[in-house]
Amino acid sequence: MADKRSDRKSVPAPAAPSPDRIRNVALVGPAGSGKTSLMESLLHAAGAIGRRGSVTEGTAVGDWEPVAALRKRQVVMSVARFAGGVVVINLVDTPGYADFTGDLRAGLRGVDAALFVVSSVDGVDGATARLWDECEVVGMPRAVVVTNLDKERADFDETVAVCQLVFTGGGGVLPLFLPVHGDDGVVAGFIDLLDEQIWDWSSGQAVVTAAEDRHRELIETERGSLIEGVVTESEDEDLMDRFIGGEHVEVDQLTADLERAVARGHFHPVMGHAIRTANVGSELILDLIVRGFPSPAEHELPVVTRIDGSPTEPLSADADGPLVAEVIKTTSDPYVGKVSIVRVFSGTLRPETLVHVSGHFRPGTGHEDHDLDERIGHLTGMVGAAHSDVSAAVAGSIVAVSKLGRAETGDTLSAADHPLLMEPWQMPAPLLPVAITPHSAGDEDKLGTALARVVAEDPTLRIDHPEETGQIVLWTLGEAHADLVLDRIRTRYGVAVDAIEVRAPMRETFAAPSTGNGRLVKQSGGHGQYAVVDIMVEPLAPGAGFEFVDKIVGGAVPRNFIPSVEKGIRHQMALGVAAGYPVVDIKVTLVDGKFHTVDSSDMAFQTAGAMALKDAAARTTISLLEPVITLTVDVPDEHVGAVIADVSTRRGMIKGTTSLADGRSRVVADVPETEISRYAIDIRSITHGTGDFERAEAGYAPVPAAVAKRVIEAASA
């Protein structure tokens, strides 16, 4: 498909300014809230692109990845670097769908403030409300943009009321501008409550006029609440005394306090936006980003240590300080190859220099720790898929770096002679398994390389190779995430794969004692095979493992062949005796046998041992054991009953419930793994996207007889 963005011109990347003249801002919010369209409007209003692209047509800057343009939704983080007056703005558009939380958190790691985008038609979802709470904990400055004001059923006042209700610190969530409608009922502009002016876009361009008398009552009502909120959240005691005393407060003083309160993360102005005929509200949002949001110099850096974890001197966003940067996104470009999107936190990153690449990961992530030196290539500023050369990236910059062959998302870049390590950010655990198999032998040869590359790009992806099932299992965040990963493997790396059913790593064991005979008699003039083995099998306690006992008397089986019998039994245990799962928790006693002085051999007795175990299994009942998972589910109180009822339908056992803070509860239950392979999807439906869960292995338990019978019959078919 031809790239419809090819005819859209973008200006060259602005030169690197000092850190105090950089603004890094993330757009966050639910899918469909209008984040990508808002980004288009802001870029167009700033002159960074010649015309606005369309999400529905797949021509938006944020939809730079082909799969995003094809699916008409944001699936990866997108960065746009552009000049916003006297500052350089790095605008980071993050996915709103829960399956792409990894890119959302990576985007938040790279910025110093966030614009929460809320649709005036759809409102706030539970996931966005919880993300707001997370930003509140770390004090990230936030503002709210109410979008889609030009659509039917749009309601600015109701949306603001909802935001004040669900966003923590709602007392500091107040409108800075109020929408003004044209004669056709469509939003044409906004009332500036501080300046008492009208911004009107009905002509296609912003025109500023004094407020009219018909707006006076509305302004006086809303302006008083705004001023009170600004004065309170800015903690300006002098201004508070003047305000309470009824004195007139100058607009410049109010504006300064507003900017201070926003930068400190205490006050959250609400703005509006509409795009049907023009960039209605875009200039106002850009002005808030420039004047109200903090620079990197005002944002505390993540924890930085030496490579061995020992503390180092405190760092700040100083262009002359030690180099510390972080890879917040890894992707591939069809022309330049692997591209690392990097946020520089300290020092200055320059092209064609040697840097130390350090990746230290939490256990169980599937990523290998590494420390090495690499020479980086060009530095470029991005406007979606378009790249322009950047001469240097000072602290606070977000740039694309080429030629980092080993670097993965989350890696730290530092000076080769002064290696450092940044504390990793919290990533969601992948909880949806997807088993894949190469489509052909040719694909099998290339699959390992493709998997290594997608794992390097995506820290939320984990790959397992369970020995019990022999499958390749991708652990993803959800169906959409799984689809994206499989699409990348197929299209970006040219490897055809098929998704297959995930097999749970079950076990088999003997339900009762049994005896077995293994007889291999093939004699043909000195080149035959001869071994006879008699065994007794007894079940052991769960978790006891395997025990082999030799009770041969009189040399029925020569001493040198007894280890061969045990080896054959162990091999058959690994293969299974009923449904193809490993056999566990049994005691096997070798009680008798026969041999031939010429035709007996090590391999013959291995084979006879395996045959004896299979024969013993055929004489008794084989029990299947299934893995049990302890689920820890955190949900709002109103969904506790639904979660408990759902667990019961999955043959689960509730272990307890606990009340948490903020109207949430924790449900702990043991559930068979076979019943929760799609729980990552189901829990979203049950709790409307507000539930989280963790899983931990809790051992094995017998499979109900009816279920075991179906599994064994299916394996035998």
Summary of the structure (lengths in Angstrom):
residues: 717
radius of gyration: 32.2
end to end distance: 44.8
largest distance: 116.8
contacts: 2480
relative contact order: 0.09
helix: 31%
strand: 32%
